[in-house]
Amino acid sequence: MNKLLLFLVGFAYCLFISCKKQNEWLDIPKDPNDKTLKSLKDFQAVLDRTVVLNSNYPSIGQLGCDHYYLNDQYYSFTAPIEKNAYLWKVDIFEGRLSTDYTDGYQKIGFSNIVLDGLKEIKIGPSEQIEFNNIKGQALFFRSICFFELASIFSKPYVNQTASTDLGLSLKLSSDIYEIEQRSSLESTYKQIIDDLSTASLLLPIQPKYKTRPSKIAAYALLARVYLNKGDFIKAKEFSDSVLIYNPELLNFNSDIPSLALEYRFPDFKTDNKEVIFYSEGIGYTGIIPDYNFSFGLVDTVLFRSYDEYDLRRKYFYEQQGPIEVKYRGAYTGATKNFCGLALNEVYITRAECNARMNNIQAALDDLNFLLSRRYETGKFVNYYTNNVDTLLQKILTERKKELPFTAQIRWQDLRRLNIDPRFATYLTRIIGGQAFTLAPDDPKYVYPIPQNEIDRTGIVQNER
């Protein structure tokens, strides 16, 4: 109980600080005419503010997923926003601020301050590479935040309706008084892709630190975006572009996962060769791997889908009772969920794209390469089928097993796969003996815009 009280006090404090940061913008200039930022070093310092640019990434989509559940006791401990998201309530925020929304746009604001400032700065020829790198980083940060926000507050991308479906308020200026109404979803994705395409031309292949974006990170994010857009050709091409530079995966038999580590994987300061870009999510108690404050229990069907020789079963999870299992295997190596980009996602994305393009052998090669590094030595037998539908289903199953609690990937997958009747999923929760269901075509797959934002800007609310 003492731990719970400490957590609730800490959680309330974090929300207060988050709101304070949003209003004060820390010590970053509030006005584009403020000349505090004068050099490339100053702009890089803004983007190296990891407490803002690499922390508190949108994560609320995970709360609506099928990879975890809350029992009645844990549900009673959970904060109101988490309770509402868990049961897919019509009103999620109940007048409260949304950390996902405010922190997402705070990162976008930091990026815009840098991008606007770079338009005014004068540089010499020797500074051009550094200038390009900083501009590419800012474009990357803006695009990843737009994409993760669109995965919550906009509909999944459908070609036939994207030009009329509501996208985001595309804030592209550092003027905090300028209000942008919501764009179309098509325009939102175009902005994300344009930013990333430009960033990929400007960024170095490898970053100095994994908290900084790189060319490889831009390619990996483009693969994620195009997959969610349903463009499997482009998603495969950008996956190829990543793996040309870095094809290595962790071998769970010999590399860094260890039961001696509290969170199985080392933190990002230690070399994890799969991590391309590091960021972590908001600490929602239902999904975090925190030993003291995690309330979520791993879905029993998911846990039982790993066979006895699959090392992910012991490195991703900890069994605490006959049916109680908790998640421990975040690539953060800490108490928050990994929300960055890593090679395991790229491999399973390319496998799916090849299967959808009927490139059966290529899909099998990627799938078997990944799984061979997840099973005990000598226990894995290459998977084989010549039926493309069977292969695709296998890949999607392994995708869920490989990337649990990672970023908002499961939420994004549910949304995009629900469009196809073959993969549409009905989700069910049971709390207090009452069942709650989310149908594949339910408008609750799009979260409401926080009411304070509606009141402040007059932007259009989502249908619930």
Summary of the structure (lengths in Angstrom):
residues: 464
radius of gyration: 21.5
end to end distance: 35.9
largest distance: 68.6
contacts: 1525
relative contact order: 0.13
helix: 48%
strand: 8%
